[in-house]
Structures are given as structure tokens and as C-alpha cells.
Amino acid sequence: MRVDLHVHTVHSRLRVIPALGARDCYSDPLEVYRRTRARGMDLVTFTDHDTIDGCLDLLSRTGELEDFFMSEEVSTRDPHTGSRFHVSVFDIDERRHREIQRRKGNIRDLASYLREEGIPASLNHVGSSIVRRRPPLDELVQIAAGFPLIETLNGAQIPAANAVAESLAEHLALEGRVLGKVGGSDAHTTRRIGWTWTSARAAGKAGFLAALRRGTVRPQGRSAAVTPMLRDVYQVVGAYYGDLLRNHQGHFEPASRRRATACAVLSLPLHLVGLPITGMIYRRLRVRGAVRGLRKDLARWAEALDAARRAEREEAAGASVEAV
């Protein structure tokens, strides 16, 4: 079975510049559902930022769906290090959503709750999550080990970022903590839906979710390429201006619309000419830098682990000789 485990809808909000009132996706939930199935995915889920409104919107129009389950992408932080992360939680309901949102201020508390409830959850796009503040490796390892899954193939991340997430999973496995590896397109438009997915040998929704809980899944598909990502950015920007102009979905109150219009008019030249391109280049460079640092930390950790194991073997061999 194939499932794209990282997909957004119009209910994902962009909180970077609140005055703009922008969303980071403008895809209608029903269209996302149909496009996902048309792309060959056997099941569908939405992972909007800190909300299940997209899931509820879809189900309010279709009724219960045998090939759909509710999920969300939680924005959380680690109070110990100040680092921020995104965690996808799968197969939840409204009660669990409320409790997850209550606990999201502490990623370790959140992870503990998810384990207690048996909720499959993945630590997402580690490479880009550590751009602002890279935690010490031992802290990052503790955080990652708190989740049963890790996203090692994100369709919106550069190959190097996905590779370092894979390396982190491999190093955890060396210490006896095996994480399931998942993938998803991280699609913010309908264009890239189903380009990256998670596969499992399973039958039906219950079978796939059981495999997800066991971690017997694997990611497939592609990492980010510049041209499709740039098209997505411009499509989201265009959709924002269209939403602001027509407001047909009622996203703006009169006061907030006036404020957003003023900001949007001032920033229009940047949006049309250079901001998407320069912003993407700048972001990719920062991710590369963070990934490079984490890769070096992992290499030093591997060397130290190897040295410690060699010392243990030599000590054990010496003890055997003395015993003889």
C-alpha cells in the first residue's frame, strides 16, 4: 500500500507574518483527497499545521471514508534547548487533537503522551528543523528516540537534508533504538501530491496503520527539485492575492483585510520579482549549513561509538587470556 503521509490543505496557516493573514496552502480538502487517490495512493490523510479542520471539512462533505484517516502536523518545541520541531501524528480524533495541542509546548511531554496512547508519530524534516537552533547531538538523539517514526524522505527537502535524517536513524539503530522510516510529499499545492510516499505490505486501512505502529514501513519517491518548489511558491503567492481580493471563503474580517491589503500592496513587488527566488536560495543555503554541522556531529559520534566498542572487545579478549 502507498500513502502520502505529509499533505497540506487550505486550513494550514502561515504564522510568520501575522499581518498578512496568509496561509501556506490554498488547496481545497476535497480536491486534495481526489488528487491523492488519482495519483495512486491507497489511503489519504491530511497533516495541516496544528489543526484537523481540513480533515473535518472533508468528512463534513463526504461522510465517513474507508480510505481516509485524520492526522495533523504539530508545531512543538524543546524547553531544554529552545529548538523547534514539527511532528506528524497519525490516526487521531478530536479528543486526542485537543490533548496534543495542550501538550505541544514541550516535545518530550508530547512524545510521552503519544507513546501512552499508542499514536504513531514521526519527527519531521530534521535537517530544516535545526536551522534556527541546532541542539546538542545528545539532546537531539533523546528527542528523536522519543518517537517511533522519523521522516527520512520529505518531498520538499533537499537531498542532503533527507540524507542526514536517514543517518540519524541509522545511528540510533546502532544504539539499539530502531525507528520506522516514513516519507511524504509535504505538498502545499496539489502539484506534488503523491510524488513522495510511505509504503507498507498491508491490506486495508487497519493493516496499514498497524504496520505504521510497528514501523514496518519504508519511504519512497523523490526529494525536492528547485523548479517544482519554485512553482509551488509562486502558486501559493498567487492564491494568497486571489484570496485577499475576493475573500470568497471568508478568511478575512473587514479590519484584518484592510491591514493585510496594506501589507500585501507594499510587498507585491518583492513577491512578484525576487522574494520567492531569493528566499528559497537563502533557505536552502541555511539548511545545507545546518545539515553539514549535524553530519559532522554524527560522524564524531560514530567514531566515538566505534572506539568504545573496540575498547570493550580488547578488554574482553584480555580478560579471556588472563582466565586461561
Buried (B, 14 or more C-beta within 10 A) or exposed (E): BBBBBBBBBBBBBBEEEEEBBBBBBBBBBEBBBBBBBEBEBBBBBBBBBBBBBBBBBBBEEEEEEEBBBBBBBBBBBBEBBEBBBBBBBBBBEEEBBEBBBEBBEBBBBBBEBBEEEEBBBBBBBBBBBBBEEBBEBEBBBBBBBBBBBBBBBBBBBBBBBBBBBBBBBBBBEEEEBEBBBBBBBBBBBBBBBBBBBBBBEBEEBEEBBBBBBEBEBBBEBBBBEEEBBBBBBBBBBEBBBEBBEEBEEEBBEEEBBEBBBEBBEEBEEEBEEEBBEEEBEEBBEEBBEBBEBBBEBBEEBBEEEEEEEEEEEEEEEEEEEEEE
